[in-house]
Amino acid sequence: MSSKKCVLIVNPRSGTSEKGRIVRMALSEMLAAGITVETAYTERPGHATELAIAYAAQGTDIVIAMGGDGTVNEVARGLCNTSSTLGIIPTGSGNGLARHLQIPLDPKGAIGVITAGNTQQCDYCTVNDRPFFCTFGIGFDAAVSDRFASRPGQRGMVNYVRSAFEELIHFEAEEYTIITDEGETREKAFVIACCNAAQYGNNAFIAPQASVTDGLMDITILHEGNLLRRAINGIDLMLGLIRNGARARMFRTSHLTINRPHSGPVHLDGEPADMGRRLVVRCHAGGLRVFSPGEMKVKPVFTSLTR
């Protein structure tokens, strides 16, 4: 790998406060493996995508994203359908794509995955032509992401859980029309999640059997229910137990269209956005190469008792 061109794109504002030490260690480890690395720092939202596009156009072989999910996703967007390979040094909290691809959360271990040279040719997905890599969702999870983002000074899991409880009090499920090659169905849903990977992040498994290498999305629809049903769904989500049954419908497809009563919040890999009533979601097979030892396989130990 010594002849490879490599750049490390760093978000200096995300993740751990030990960013400088990790950067120095990364450069040292890569140099020891015979790889000289250029470093680029992001300056604003969207800058990581701009940098990734520019470096890919220059023929850079390895583009490493160092930061949280937002930084990783921005860099990945710039590398779709290019010859550059994405490396990930996760320093955020959720780390959904890194966890799914079994990339160690320890920076030195993550660098070791890159220097080992093993890669996966991964799918990516889009909704109305906007890329995502783990999950796209509407319903309760999108509403929580929107509420959480409205408090930029109050981050972390505790405040996310607080946002979820506050949203739960007044959240009302909507009826959606879902169109696939098999036809059209109507669903009153608590959550509709279109999943490339198995989890949101933090090992919260919304689609335990999802794969980023099969050319398909796993669609998980959680039906509306009372507070007990919602709580059980939450437990199943954390334990990787969600499956087809009375509370959920799951299927696989390469594309679908969702029509909803009105425009409003969605999330793409946990990042909130506003989109219109019509949502066209597609999986793009093998469009992103990533350094990874292989995909996580979710094997629940328990069986959910209530269906």
N, C-alpha and C positions, 0 to 999 in steps of 0.2 A: 504493500500500500504506500510505499515511500514516495512514489511519483504522483500521488493523488493531490489534487488541489482541494483544500479544505478551509472552511470558514466556521467560526463559532459566533452565533448571533445571540446576544445576551440582553435580556430585559433587566436593567439595573434596579427597577422598582418593584419587581415581583418576587415572591417567595422569601427565602431565608436571608437574614442580614449578613450571612457569611459569604456573600456572593463573590467578593474579591478573592478570598482564599480559594474558593472552588474554581474560579477561573484560572488562577495560577496553577493549581493542581492539575486541572484539565490540560493545560498547555504542556506541562511537564510530562504527564503520562502519555500524551499523544506524541511528543517529541521522542520519548524513549522508545515508542513503537515505530519511529522513523517517519512520522507525519508532522510536517510544519503547518501550523494553523494560524490563519489571520483572524483577528477579533473585530467584531462590529457591534456597537451598542445601539439599542433602539431609543428613539427620542419622543415618540408619540404613538397613540393607538394607530394600528395599521402599518406602522413603519417596518415591522418585521416581515410582513408580506412583500413590501416594496424591495427590501433588501434581498429576500430569498429569490424573487423574480430576477433581480439584477445579477446576482451571483450565478443562478442557473443559466442565464443567457450568456454569461462569460465562460460557460463550460466547467464550472466548479463541480467536482465529483461528489464531495461530502459537504452537506450543510447541516450544522448541528444547532438545535434549538435548546437554549438553556433558560428555563423559567417555568412558570405555571402553565396550566392548560391553555390560557389565552395566548401566550407566546408560542407554545408548541403548535397550536392550531393556525396561528397567523403564518408561521414559517411553512407549515404543511400546505396551506393554500397556494403559496407561491411556487411549490415544487410539483404540483399535480401535472401529470403528463409531460414531465421533463426527464432527462437522463440523470439528474442529481439524486443522491440518496440521502434521506433524512436520518440524522442521528438525534437522539433525545437524551438530555440530561435534566430529569425532572426535579424542580425545586419548588413546586407549588404544593397545594393541599390535596386536591382531588386526584390529579395525575391519571385520568381515565385511560387514555390511549397507552401510556407507559405501562400501567398495570396489566392491561389486556395483552400487551405484547411481551410481558414478562421481563421488562426492563427494570433492573434494580432501582429502588428509590435512593440508595446510597450512590452519591456521585461517582466515586471511584469504580463501583461495579457497573454503573451505566456507561462509563468510558470504556471499560473492558469489553462490553458488548460491541462497541464500535470498532475497537482495535482487533477484535476477533474476526470481524468481517462477515458474519452471518447476516443475511437479509431476508425479508419477506416482501413479496410483491402484493401490496395491500389494495383493497378497494377504498374508494371514498364516495361520499354521497353528496347530493345537492338538494336544496329546497328552493324552488323559484330561482335556480342557478347560483345560489349561495352555498358554498361547500361546508360540510361538517364531516367529522371523522368517527365519532362515537355515537351520539344520539341527537335526534331532533324531536322536540315534543311540544304538544299543545295540551291545554287543560290545566290541572292543578300544578304540575311541576313548572310550567311556564309562568303561571301566576306567582309562584313562590320566588322564582328567579327574578322576576320583575320587581317584586317587593324588596328582595334582598339587595338588588342593585340600586334601589333608591336610597340606600344608606351606605354610601361609599366609605364612610369613616368607621363603620361597624362591620368588620369582616369576621371570618372564622366560623367554625362549625356551630358554636353556641348561638351566634346570631342568625345563622341559617335555620337552625331548628326553631328559634323564636319566630322568624318570618313564616315558617311553615305552620306553626300553631295559630298565628294571627290570621293567616289566609284561610285556614280550615274553618274558622268561625263563620265566615260569610260566603265561602266559595259555592257557586252553583254550577253544576255540570250542564253542558250544552249538548245539543244533538248535532251530529256530524253526518255528512254523506261521504262514504268512502267508495272510490271507483277503482277497480282493478280489472285485469283481463277477464276475470271470472264473472264480473258484473258489478252491480251497485248495491250497497247495503247502507242502512241508517243505524247509527249507534249513538245512544246517550251515554257519553263516556266521561269518567273522572280524569283519565289520562289517555292520550294516544301517543305512543313512543315509537319512532322509526329508528331502528337500531342497526348500526354497522358493527359495533362492538357490544360486548355483553353487559357493560356497566356504565353508569353515569360517572363514576369516580368513587374513591374511598370504598371500593368493593361493594357498592350498592348495585346489585345485579337485576336490571330491568328485563334483560333478555338472556338468560343463562346459557343458552345454546348458540348464541350468535357467533359468527366467524367473519373476520375481515378479509378472508381469502376465497369466499365461495360465490362472489358475484351477486349476492342477495342481501336484502335487509330482513331482519326479524322485526315484525310489527307486533307490539304488545298493546292491547286495549284493555285498560282496567275499567270495569263497569262502575257506574255510580252505585253508592250504597250508603248505609248508615255509618255512624262513627265507628262501630265495632268492625264492620267490614273494611273500612278504610285503614283501621289500625292493624288488622290482620294482613292486609296487603302490604303495609309498611314493614311488618316483621318478615314476611316472605321475601320482600325485596332485599332486605339486608342479609338474608340467609341463602339467597339464590334458589328459592323454592317456587317462584312464580311459574305457573304452567296453565295450559288450557283447563277450564273448569267453569264453575258457576260465577266466579268473580272476574275472570279474564278470558280474553280470546287472543290467540297467537297464531300467526301465519307468516310465511315467507314470500317475498316478491322482489322483483328487480325495480319496480316502479308502481306508484299509485298516485291518485289525486284525492285530496281531502277538501271538501267544500264545507264551510261553516257559516253560521248566521251573520257574522259581522267580522270585520278586521279586529286585530288585537294582538296581545302578547304571544310570543313563541319563545323557545330557547333553542340554540344551536350549541351543543356541547356545554350546556350550562350558562351560556352567555345570552342574556335577554335581547329580544328585538321585537319590533312591531311589523306585522305582515298583513296582507289583505285576506279576503274571504276565501280565495282559491289558492291552494297550496299543492304544487306539483313536486313530488319527491322521487328522486332517481338514485340508483346505485351505479357507479362507474367502476367496472371490474378492473382490478390490477393497475390502477392509475397512479399509484404512489409506492415507491420502494423505500423501505424503512429498515434500519439495522435492528435486528431482533433475534433472540434465540428460539422464538416460536410463540404460538398463541397460548394464552391461559385456557385451561379446560375446567369448567365449573362443575364440580361433583358434590352436590348437596349431601350432607351426612344425615340430615333429618328429613322426614316426610311431613308436610303440612297436615294438621289434623282436621282443619275446617275447610270444606270446599263448597 
